[in-house]
């Protein structure tokens, strides 16, 4: 599913770096965990939800 056609989005390089940083930084919205740590062991729908949140936050998606 990770590399599936439904999960591929073209993202400008700078936005990619911003989102990657966001995934690794501690975040109060995830109980003080980084989004990456928060998602460990969670189901695919939660990964999709958080990923879409990041894409909207960094204005890759509207």
PDB file of N, CA, C and O in Angstrom:
ATOM      1  N   UNK A   1       0.815  -1.192   0.000  1.00  0.00           N
ATOM      2  CA  UNK A   1       0.000   0.000   0.000  1.00  0.00           C
ATOM      3  C   UNK A   1       0.862   1.260   0.000  1.00  0.00           C
ATOM      4  O   UNK A   1       0.488   2.279  -0.580  1.00  0.00           O
ATOM      5  N   UNK A   2       2.004   1.180   0.647  1.00  0.00           N
ATOM      6  CA  UNK A   2       2.861   2.354   0.757  1.00  0.00           C
ATOM      7  C   UNK A   2       3.268   2.898  -0.597  1.00  0.00           C
ATOM      8  O   UNK A   2       3.243   4.112  -0.796  1.00  0.00           O
ATOM      9  N   UNK A   3       3.635   2.054  -1.521  1.00  0.00           N
ATOM     10  CA  UNK A   3       4.057   2.480  -2.851  1.00  0.00           C
ATOM     11  C   UNK A   3       2.959   2.328  -3.897  1.00  0.00           C
ATOM     12  O   UNK A   3       3.229   2.412  -5.095  1.00  0.00           O
ATOM     13  N   UNK A   4       1.734   2.108  -3.460  1.00  0.00           N
ATOM     14  CA  UNK A   4       0.622   1.931  -4.389  1.00  0.00           C
ATOM     15  C   UNK A   4       0.279   3.222  -5.118  1.00  0.00           C
ATOM     16  O   UNK A   4       0.580   4.312  -4.632  1.00  0.00           O
ATOM     17  N   UNK A   5      -0.348   3.100  -6.281  1.00  0.00           N
ATOM     18  CA  UNK A   5      -0.676   4.283  -7.081  1.00  0.00           C
ATOM     19  C   UNK A   5      -1.609   5.260  -6.366  1.00  0.00           C
ATOM     20  O   UNK A   5      -1.599   6.450  -6.681  1.00  0.00           O
ATOM     21  N   UNK A   6      -2.407   4.793  -5.422  1.00  0.00           N
ATOM     22  CA  UNK A   6      -3.299   5.680  -4.669  1.00  0.00           C
ATOM     23  C   UNK A   6      -2.565   6.464  -3.593  1.00  0.00           C
ATOM     24  O   UNK A   6      -3.143   7.350  -2.964  1.00  0.00           O
ATOM     25  N   UNK A   7      -1.287   6.142  -3.377  1.00  0.00           N
ATOM     26  CA  UNK A   7      -0.537   6.762  -2.296  1.00  0.00           C
ATOM     27  C   UNK A   7       0.664   7.561  -2.798  1.00  0.00           C
ATOM     28  O   UNK A   7       1.576   7.860  -2.027  1.00  0.00           O
ATOM     29  N   UNK A   8       0.669   7.905  -4.071  1.00  0.00           N
ATOM     30  CA  UNK A   8       1.802   8.635  -4.634  1.00  0.00           C
ATOM     31  C   UNK A   8       1.352  10.042  -5.010  1.00  0.00           C
ATOM     32  O   UNK A   8       0.378  10.219  -5.742  1.00  0.00           O
ATOM     33  N   UNK A   9       2.068  11.035  -4.502  1.00  0.00           N
ATOM     34  CA  UNK A   9       1.770  12.432  -4.781  1.00  0.00           C
ATOM     35  C   UNK A   9       3.076  13.117  -5.153  1.00  0.00           C
ATOM     36  O   UNK A   9       4.095  12.924  -4.490  1.00  0.00           O
ATOM     37  N   UNK A  10       3.046  13.910  -6.205  1.00  0.00           N
ATOM     38  CA  UNK A  10       4.215  14.685  -6.584  1.00  0.00           C
ATOM     39  C   UNK A  10       4.304  15.900  -5.653  1.00  0.00           C
ATOM     40  O   UNK A  10       3.379  16.709  -5.578  1.00  0.00           O
ATOM     41  N   UNK A  11       5.431  16.012  -4.948  1.00  0.00           N
ATOM     42  CA  UNK A  11       5.611  17.074  -3.962  1.00  0.00           C
ATOM     43  C   UNK A  11       6.905  17.815  -4.288  1.00  0.00           C
ATOM     44  O   UNK A  11       7.942  17.185  -4.493  1.00  0.00           O
ATOM     45  N   UNK A  12       6.854  19.151  -4.336  1.00  0.00           N
ATOM     46  CA  UNK A  12       8.095  19.898  -4.559  1.00  0.00           C
ATOM     47  C   UNK A  12       9.145  19.544  -3.500  1.00  0.00           C
ATOM     48  O   UNK A  12       8.810  19.254  -2.351  1.00  0.00           O
ATOM     49  N   UNK A  13      10.393  19.573  -3.896  1.00  0.00           N
ATOM     50  CA  UNK A  13      11.494  19.162  -3.023  1.00  0.00           C
ATOM     51  C   UNK A  13      11.476  19.895  -1.676  1.00  0.00           C
ATOM     52  O   UNK A  13      11.631  19.263  -0.631  1.00  0.00           O
ATOM     53  N   UNK A  14      11.289  21.211  -1.691  1.00  0.00           N
ATOM     54  CA  UNK A  14      11.303  21.981  -0.448  1.00  0.00           C
ATOM     55  C   UNK A  14      10.166  21.539   0.478  1.00  0.00           C
ATOM     56  O   UNK A  14      10.366  21.382   1.682  1.00  0.00           O
ATOM     57  N   UNK A  15       8.967  21.338  -0.093  1.00  0.00           N
ATOM     58  CA  UNK A  15       7.824  20.881   0.710  1.00  0.00           C
ATOM     59  C   UNK A  15       8.102  19.495   1.277  1.00  0.00           C
ATOM     60  O   UNK A  15       7.737  19.205   2.416  1.00  0.00           O
ATOM     61  N   UNK A  16       8.745  18.642   0.493  1.00  0.00           N
ATOM     62  CA  UNK A  16       9.102  17.310   0.963  1.00  0.00           C
ATOM     63  C   UNK A  16       9.995  17.399   2.211  1.00  0.00           C
ATOM     64  O   UNK A  16       9.798  16.664   3.178  1.00  0.00           O
ATOM     65  N   UNK A  17      10.971  18.302   2.176  1.00  0.00           N
ATOM     66  CA  UNK A  17      11.859  18.473   3.328  1.00  0.00           C
ATOM     67  C   UNK A  17      11.099  19.009   4.540  1.00  0.00           C
ATOM     68  O   UNK A  17      11.350  18.584   5.668  1.00  0.00           O
ATOM     69  N   UNK A  18      10.180  19.933   4.313  1.00  0.00           N
ATOM     70  CA  UNK A  18       9.366  20.462   5.418  1.00  0.00           C
ATOM     71  C   UNK A  18       8.512  19.362   6.044  1.00  0.00           C
ATOM     72  O   UNK A  18       8.438  19.239   7.267  1.00  0.00           O
ATOM     73  N   UNK A  19       7.872  18.568   5.197  1.00  0.00           N
ATOM     74  CA  UNK A  19       7.002  17.499   5.702  1.00  0.00           C
ATOM     75  C   UNK A  19       7.810  16.434   6.422  1.00  0.00           C
ATOM     76  O   UNK A  19       7.385  15.931   7.462  1.00  0.00           O
ATOM     77  N   UNK A  20       8.963  16.087   5.884  1.00  0.00           N
ATOM     78  CA  UNK A  20       9.828  15.105   6.542  1.00  0.00           C
ATOM     79  C   UNK A  20      10.230  15.601   7.929  1.00  0.00           C
ATOM     80  O   UNK A  20      10.226  14.832   8.891  1.00  0.00           O
ATOM     81  N   UNK A  21      10.573  16.873   8.033  1.00  0.00           N
ATOM     82  CA  UNK A  21      10.908  17.453   9.334  1.00  0.00           C
ATOM     83  C   UNK A  21       9.733  17.403  10.288  1.00  0.00           C
ATOM     84  O   UNK A  21       9.905  17.115  11.473  1.00  0.00           O
ATOM     85  N   UNK A  22       8.549  17.678   9.787  1.00  0.00           N
ATOM     86  CA  UNK A  22       7.340  17.641  10.607  1.00  0.00           C
ATOM     87  C   UNK A  22       7.098  16.231  11.143  1.00  0.00           C
ATOM     88  O   UNK A  22       6.733  16.061  12.306  1.00  0.00           O
ATOM     89  N   UNK A  23       7.303  15.215  10.292  1.00  0.00           N
ATOM     90  CA  UNK A  23       7.102  13.827  10.706  1.00  0.00           C
ATOM     91  C   UNK A  23       8.070  13.401  11.805  1.00  0.00           C
ATOM     92  O   UNK A  23       7.761  12.489  12.572  1.00  0.00           O
ATOM     93  N   UNK A  24       9.229  14.039  11.898  1.00  0.00           N
ATOM     94  CA  UNK A  24      10.228  13.613  12.886  1.00  0.00           C
ATOM     95  C   UNK A  24      10.249  14.483  14.145  1.00  0.00           C
ATOM     96  O   UNK A  24      10.920  14.136  15.117  1.00  0.00           O
ATOM     97  N   UNK A  25       9.525  15.608  14.143  1.00  0.00           N
ATOM     98  CA  UNK A  25       9.524  16.514  15.301  1.00  0.00           C
ATOM     99  C   UNK A  25       8.427  16.135  16.285  1.00  0.00           C
ATOM    100  O   UNK A  25       7.340  15.721  15.882  1.00  0.00           O
ATOM    101  N   UNK A  26       8.711  16.275  17.560  1.00  0.00           N
ATOM    102  CA  UNK A  26       7.693  16.026  18.581  1.00  0.00           C
ATOM    103  C   UNK A  26       6.546  17.000  18.377  1.00  0.00           C
ATOM    104  O   UNK A  26       6.750  18.160  18.018  1.00  0.00           O
ATOM    105  N   UNK A  27       5.326  16.504  18.613  1.00  0.00           N
ATOM    106  CA  UNK A  27       4.145  17.283  18.296  1.00  0.00           C
ATOM    107  C   UNK A  27       3.106  17.093  19.403  1.00  0.00           C
ATOM    108  O   UNK A  27       2.746  15.958  19.714  1.00  0.00           O
ATOM    109  N   UNK A  28       2.621  18.179  20.002  1.00  0.00           N
ATOM    110  CA  UNK A  28       1.631  18.039  21.075  1.00  0.00           C
ATOM    111  C   UNK A  28       0.316  17.409  20.598  1.00  0.00           C
ATOM    112  O   UNK A  28      -0.421  16.837  21.401  1.00  0.00           O
ATOM    113  N   UNK A  29       0.019  17.511  19.305  1.00  0.00           N
ATOM    114  CA  UNK A  29      -1.205  16.906  18.777  1.00  0.00           C
ATOM    115  C   UNK A  29      -1.151  15.384  18.773  1.00  0.00           C
ATOM    116  O   UNK A  29      -2.175  14.725  18.591  1.00  0.00           O
ATOM    117  N   UNK A  30       0.030  14.829  18.972  1.00  0.00           N
ATOM    118  CA  UNK A  30       0.204  13.376  18.989  1.00  0.00           C
ATOM    119  C   UNK A  30       0.747  12.919  20.340  1.00  0.00           C
ATOM    120  O   UNK A  30       1.532  11.974  20.421  1.00  0.00           O
ATOM    121  N   UNK A  31       0.319  13.599  21.389  1.00  0.00           N
ATOM    122  CA  UNK A  31       0.725  13.219  22.739  1.00  0.00           C
ATOM    123  C   UNK A  31       2.202  13.435  23.006  1.00  0.00           C
ATOM    124  O   UNK A  31       2.799  12.725  23.815  1.00  0.00           O
ATOM    125  N   UNK A  32       2.797  14.415  22.328  1.00  0.00           N
ATOM    126  CA  UNK A  32       4.215  14.694  22.515  1.00  0.00           C
ATOM    127  C   UNK A  32       5.135  13.809  21.690  1.00  0.00           C
ATOM    128  O   UNK A  32       6.354  13.977  21.722  1.00  0.00           O
ATOM    129  N   UNK A  33       4.559  12.868  20.954  1.00  0.00           N
ATOM    130  CA  UNK A  33       5.347  12.012  20.059  1.00  0.00           C
ATOM    131  C   UNK A  33       5.482  12.684  18.710  1.00  0.00           C
ATOM    132  O   UNK A  33       4.694  13.566  18.368  1.00  0.00           O
ATOM    133  N   UNK A  34       6.466  12.276  17.950  1.00  0.00           N
ATOM    134  CA  UNK A  34       6.527  12.714  16.553  1.00  0.00           C
ATOM    135  C   UNK A  34       5.416  11.970  15.809  1.00  0.00           C
ATOM    136  O   UNK A  34       5.015  10.884  16.228  1.00  0.00           O
ATOM    137  N   UNK A  35       4.913  12.544  14.710  1.00  0.00           N
ATOM    138  CA  UNK A  35       3.917  11.801  13.940  1.00  0.00           C
ATOM    139  C   UNK A  35       4.415  10.404  13.540  1.00  0.00           C
ATOM    140  O   UNK A  35       3.643   9.446  13.554  1.00  0.00           O
ATOM    141  N   UNK A  36       5.681  10.289  13.190  1.00  0.00           N
ATOM    142  CA  UNK A  36       6.230   8.985  12.806  1.00  0.00           C
ATOM    143  C   UNK A  36       6.122   7.989  13.971  1.00  0.00           C
ATOM    144  O   UNK A  36       5.720   6.843  13.771  1.00  0.00           O
ATOM    145  N   UNK A  37       6.480   8.423  15.183  1.00  0.00           N
ATOM    146  CA  UNK A  37       6.377   7.529  16.343  1.00  0.00           C
ATOM    147  C   UNK A  37       4.916   7.228  16.681  1.00  0.00           C
ATOM    148  O   UNK A  37       4.568   6.098  17.026  1.00  0.00           O
ATOM    149  N   UNK A  38       4.074   8.244  16.577  1.00  0.00           N
ATOM    150  CA  UNK A  38       2.647   8.062  16.847  1.00  0.00           C
ATOM    151  C   UNK A  38       2.039   7.003  15.915  1.00  0.00           C
ATOM    152  O   UNK A  38       1.220   6.188  16.342  1.00  0.00           O
ATOM    153  N   UNK A  39       2.443   7.024  14.656  1.00  0.00           N
ATOM    154  CA  UNK A  39       1.854   6.114  13.669  1.00  0.00           C
ATOM    155  C   UNK A  39       2.352   4.680  13.766  1.00  0.00           C
ATOM    156  O   UNK A  39       1.720   3.772  13.227  1.00  0.00           O
ATOM    157  N   UNK A  40       3.460   4.465  14.437  1.00  0.00           N
ATOM    158  CA  UNK A  40       4.011   3.114  14.548  1.00  0.00           C
ATOM    159  C   UNK A  40       2.969   2.177  15.166  1.00  0.00           C
ATOM    160  O   UNK A  40       2.505   2.404  16.283  1.00  0.00           O
ATOM    161  N   UNK A  41       2.607   1.126  14.432  1.00  0.00           N
ATOM    162  CA  UNK A  41       1.661   0.125  14.919  1.00  0.00           C
ATOM    163  C   UNK A  41       0.199   0.471  14.681  1.00  0.00           C
ATOM    164  O   UNK A  41      -0.679  -0.323  15.018  1.00  0.00           O
ATOM    165  N   UNK A  42      -0.082   1.632  14.112  1.00  0.00           N
ATOM    166  CA  UNK A  42      -1.477   2.014  13.855  1.00  0.00           C
ATOM    167  C   UNK A  42      -1.913   1.523  12.471  1.00  0.00           C
ATOM    168  O   UNK A  42      -1.088   1.197  11.618  1.00  0.00           O
ATOM    169  N   UNK A  43      -3.218   1.480  12.280  1.00  0.00           N
ATOM    170  CA  UNK A  43      -3.731   0.949  11.013  1.00  0.00           C
ATOM    171  C   UNK A  43      -3.526   1.933   9.859  1.00  0.00           C
ATOM    172  O   UNK A  43      -3.231   3.111  10.057  1.00  0.00           O
ATOM    173  N   UNK A  44      -3.696   1.395   8.639  1.00  0.00           N
ATOM    174  CA  UNK A  44      -3.407   2.162   7.423  1.00  0.00           C
ATOM    175  C   UNK A  44      -4.267   3.418   7.325  1.00  0.00           C
ATOM    176  O   UNK A  44      -3.787   4.451   6.857  1.00  0.00           O
ATOM    177  N   UNK A  45      -5.531   3.355   7.757  1.00  0.00           N
ATOM    178  CA  UNK A  45      -6.411   4.521   7.649  1.00  0.00           C
ATOM    179  C   UNK A  45      -5.881   5.693   8.479  1.00  0.00           C
ATOM    180  O   UNK A  45      -6.045   6.850   8.092  1.00  0.00           O
ATOM    181  N   UNK A  46      -5.260   5.405   9.592  1.00  0.00           N
ATOM    182  CA  UNK A  46      -4.674   6.475  10.413  1.00  0.00           C
ATOM    183  C   UNK A  46      -3.448   7.066   9.725  1.00  0.00           C
ATOM    184  O   UNK A  46      -3.228   8.276   9.796  1.00  0.00           O
ATOM    185  N   UNK A  47      -2.654   6.240   9.066  1.00  0.00           N
ATOM    186  CA  UNK A  47      -1.508   6.734   8.301  1.00  0.00           C
ATOM    187  C   UNK A  47      -1.990   7.680   7.195  1.00  0.00           C
ATOM    188  O   UNK A  47      -1.404   8.739   6.969  1.00  0.00           O
ATOM    189  N   UNK A  48      -3.062   7.280   6.514  1.00  0.00           N
ATOM    190  CA  UNK A  48      -3.612   8.106   5.433  1.00  0.00           C
ATOM    191  C   UNK A  48      -4.119   9.426   6.000  1.00  0.00           C
ATOM    192  O   UNK A  48      -3.849  10.483   5.428  1.00  0.00           O
ATOM    193  N   UNK A  49      -4.842   9.386   7.105  1.00  0.00           N
ATOM    194  CA  UNK A  49      -5.393  10.599   7.720  1.00  0.00           C
ATOM    195  C   UNK A  49      -4.290  11.577   8.085  1.00  0.00           C
ATOM    196  O   UNK A  49      -4.385  12.763   7.768  1.00  0.00           O
ATOM    197  N   UNK A  50      -3.241  11.094   8.748  1.00  0.00           N
ATOM    198  CA  UNK A  50      -2.132  11.953   9.170  1.00  0.00           C
ATOM    199  C   UNK A  50      -1.367  12.470   7.948  1.00  0.00           C
ATOM    200  O   UNK A  50      -0.958  13.631   7.923  1.00  0.00           O
ATOM    201  N   UNK A  51      -1.173  11.631   6.951  1.00  0.00           N
ATOM    202  CA  UNK A  51      -0.486  12.063   5.737  1.00  0.00           C
ATOM    203  C   UNK A  51      -1.241  13.162   5.018  1.00  0.00           C
ATOM    204  O   UNK A  51      -0.639  14.131   4.556  1.00  0.00           O
ATOM    205  N   UNK A  52      -2.556  13.020   4.918  1.00  0.00           N
ATOM    206  CA  UNK A  52      -3.358  14.059   4.280  1.00  0.00           C
ATOM    207  C   UNK A  52      -3.339  15.344   5.099  1.00  0.00           C
ATOM    208  O   UNK A  52      -3.332  16.442   4.542  1.00  0.00           O
ATOM    209  N   UNK A  53      -3.331  15.206   6.407  1.00  0.00           N
ATOM    210  CA  UNK A  53      -3.230  16.378   7.286  1.00  0.00           C
ATOM    211  C   UNK A  53      -1.933  17.134   6.998  1.00  0.00           C
ATOM    212  O   UNK A  53      -1.937  18.359   6.884  1.00  0.00           O
ATOM    213  N   UNK A  54      -0.837  16.409   6.883  1.00  0.00           N
ATOM    214  CA  UNK A  54       0.458  17.041   6.608  1.00  0.00           C
ATOM    215  C   UNK A  54       0.448  17.729   5.244  1.00  0.00           C
ATOM    216  O   UNK A  54       0.943  18.848   5.112  1.00  0.00           O
ATOM    217  N   UNK A  55      -0.108  17.073   4.236  1.00  0.00           N
ATOM    218  CA  UNK A  55      -0.145  17.663   2.897  1.00  0.00           C
ATOM    219  C   UNK A  55      -0.990  18.935   2.873  1.00  0.00           C
ATOM    220  O   UNK A  55      -0.680  19.872   2.138  1.00  0.00           O
ATOM    221  N   UNK A  56      -2.045  18.970   3.665  1.00  0.00           N
ATOM    222  CA  UNK A  56      -2.864  20.187   3.742  1.00  0.00           C
ATOM    223  C   UNK A  56      -2.132  21.278   4.539  1.00  0.00           C
ATOM    224  O   UNK A  56      -2.114  22.444   4.144  1.00  0.00           O
ATOM    225  N   UNK A  57      -1.548  20.890   5.634  1.00  0.00           N
ATOM    226  CA  UNK A  57      -0.838  21.857   6.486  1.00  0.00           C
ATOM    227  C   UNK A  57       0.281  22.570   5.712  1.00  0.00           C
ATOM    228  O   UNK A  57       0.503  23.767   5.895  1.00  0.00           O
ATOM    229  N   UNK A  58       0.973  21.834   4.858  1.00  0.00           N
ATOM    230  CA  UNK A  58       2.080  22.413   4.095  1.00  0.00           C
ATOM    231  C   UNK A  58       1.644  22.846   2.696  1.00  0.00           C
ATOM    232  O   UNK A  58       2.470  23.092   1.817  1.00  0.00           O
ATOM    233  N   UNK A  59       0.323  22.931   2.515  1.00  0.00           N
ATOM    234  CA  UNK A  59      -0.309  23.474   1.315  1.00  0.00           C
ATOM    235  C   UNK A  59       0.105  22.774   0.018  1.00  0.00           C
ATOM    236  O   UNK A  59       0.250  23.399  -1.032  1.00  0.00           O
ATOM    237  N   UNK A  60       0.290  21.455   0.127  1.00  0.00           N
ATOM    238  CA  UNK A  60       0.491  20.645  -1.067  1.00  0.00           C
ATOM    239  C   UNK A  60      -0.891  20.256  -1.615  1.00  0.00           C
ATOM    240  O   UNK A  60      -1.091  20.194  -2.828  1.00  0.00           O
ATOM    241  N   UNK A  61      -1.831  19.998  -0.711  1.00  0.00           N
ATOM    242  CA  UNK A  61      -3.237  19.752  -1.041  1.00  0.00           C
ATOM    243  C   UNK A  61      -4.087  20.840  -0.393  1.00  0.00           C
ATOM    244  O   UNK A  61      -3.691  21.443   0.605  1.00  0.00           O
ATOM    245  N   UNK A  62      -5.238  21.077  -0.966  1.00  0.00           N
ATOM    246  CA  UNK A  62      -6.173  22.060  -0.375  1.00  0.00           C
ATOM    247  C   UNK A  62      -7.264  21.365   0.390  1.00  0.00           C
ATOM    248  O   UNK A  62      -8.139  22.023   0.953  1.00  0.00           O
TER     249      UNK A  62
END
